[in-house]
Amino acid sequence: MPIYEYECKACGHRLEKLQKISADPLTDCPVCERDTLSRLISAAGFRLAGGGWYETDFKTGSKKNLAADSAKEGTSPSKSETTQSSTKKADGAAA
């Protein structure tokens, strides 16, 4: 859903509203309550929601899943590696 910008011609109040494309434009100002609200022309705004659809869409071949590839290469230590290193430290302290 796009985010639309509105401005009241009477009091100058500006606001943003998340609306369906098919929804009728707002007309009543929430501040002065006059029927003078108009939609502004601006850059399109939208909100990404969900589990990262943008990570896999429109990518081909080896670029399909960049997050999983970086985990395989060892960019950040896994939970098991962290547990092993802390166990070694504990064993060394006891000796």
N, C-alpha and C positions, 0 to 999 in steps of 0.2 A: 504494500500500500504506500502511495506517495505521501509526502508531508507537504502540505500547502501553507503558504504564508498569506496572511490577511492584514489589512490596515483599515482602520476606521477613518472615514473622511471627516467626521465631526470632531473627534477628540484626538486623533493621531495615534491611538493605541495600536500596537502591532502584536500579532500572535501567530503561532504555528499550530496546525491541526493535522493529525494523522487521519486521512479519510480514504475511502474507496474512490476509484476513478469515477465510478457511476454515481456517487453521492452528489446531491445538490450543494452548490456553494453556500457557505454560511452568510447570513445577512445581518444578524443582530449582534451589536457590539456588547461584550460582557461587562465593559466598564461603564459606558454612558447609556447603554440599553437602547440606542437608536438603531434604526434600520439603514445604516450607512456603511456597513462593512463590505469591503471589496477584496477580491483575490488579487494578489500581486503576481507579476511574471518574474520568475527567478529560476535559478539553476535547480534541476530536479534533485530532490532529496528522498532517500529511502532508508529503510532499516533492514539490516540483515538479521534474520531470525532462524534458528534451527541449529543443526549439528554440523555446520561448516560445509554446506553444499558447494560453496565457491572453491573449496580445496580440490575437488575432483572434476568439476564441470569445465568444459572447454579446454581440457588438457589432453595431450596424446602421448602415447609411448611411455618412456621412463619418467616423464614429468607428472604422471597421473596422481601419485600420492607422495608429495614431498615430505609430509610430517612423518610418515612411516619410514621413509628412506633415511632421514636424519637419525632416527632412533636406532636403526640397524647399524649405522656407521659408528655408533658410540659417541655421538655428539654430547649426550648427557648420560651420566652413569645410571644404570638400571637399579632397581630396588635390590636385586640379589647381589650386585657388585658392592653396593653401599653396606649391606649386611655383612658380607665377607670381610671387608676392610675393617669394620668396627669389631668383628670377632677376633681378627688378628691382633688388633691393638689391645683388646682385653686379655688375650693369651700372653702377649708380651709383657703386660703389666704384672701378671701373676707370677711370672718366672723370675 
